[in-house]
Amino acid sequence: MKLWWGLCAALAVGNAASGAEIADPALIAARGAQMILLGETHDNPWHHQNQAAAVAAIAPAALVFEMLTPEQAGIANATERSEAGAMATALDWDKSGWPDFAMYHPIFLAAPQARIYGAAVPYDDLKAAMSDGAAAAFGDQAERFGLAPLAAEDQAAREAEQMEAHCNALPEEMLPGMVEAQRLRDARFSEVALQALAETGGPVVVITGNGHAQRDTGMPAYLAVAAPDLRLLSLGQFEAPPQDPGSVPFDDWIVTAPAEREDPCANFAPR
């Protein structure tokens, strides 16, 4: 989530079937999907511009945000969306740890009638997943979303991704818990997205990090178990062309300029 804003694109590589690079994000509106996952690198303004363009073309009935809690979503639904500053204040955005709300505000404006849903997982639930596993933290519906133990090879691959995402600076004993926290997020995001679809009829757009949108290990893997007939489309956004386009785990993908940022690994360097 927020710990690896600048690294999400690097991790969005897997073994799923490749999609296609597109230049215009609005093109995905014609695909007839019930649910569209719009990935991002969180601090990249061009990724948010593309999301806003896609949302305007799709005209979704519901917008699901990884960045919002359910309580914040309720506030967003009751708040006038036209003024970015007022909306950010109402959401207490400056204390959220996410990038500048000005980058996200156009997404809200692109679908002014869409119902807002918040999918953020409470910190205590993430701690429970790290200590007891994602299935235990998720609760009674864990089986519905396929939260079974991972195969050893898959577990090792996901632990390696977590290590890379944290600049190879994490103690190895933390890695299994980090994987479980990520699995809990993906399953919970999927649950909220399906709730949004059931309550509004769709289409539903999910605004989330690239890792959560990728088909092999992100939300689509859980949605395939919970709602196998769902017409789903995932969009990834990169800051450089992927080295192996044949392994990009998205239905569609876009390459943008990179965001200007400090070295995300600087905070992990020895002092």
Buried (B, 14 or more C-beta within 10 A) or exposed (E): BEEBBBBBBBBBBBEBEBBEBBEEBBBBBEEEBBBBBBBBBBBBBBBBBBBBBBBBBBBBBBBBBBBBBEEBBBBBEEBEBEEBEEBBEBBEBEEBEBBBBEBBBBBBBBBEEBBBBBBBBEEEBBEBBBEEBBBBBBEEEBEBBBBEEBEEEEBEBBBEBBBBBBBEEBEEEBBBBBBBBBBBBBBBBBBBBBBBBEEBEBBBBBBBBBBBBBBBBBBBBBBBBBBEEBEBBBBBBBBEEBEEEEBBBBBBBBBBEBBEEEEBBEEEEEE
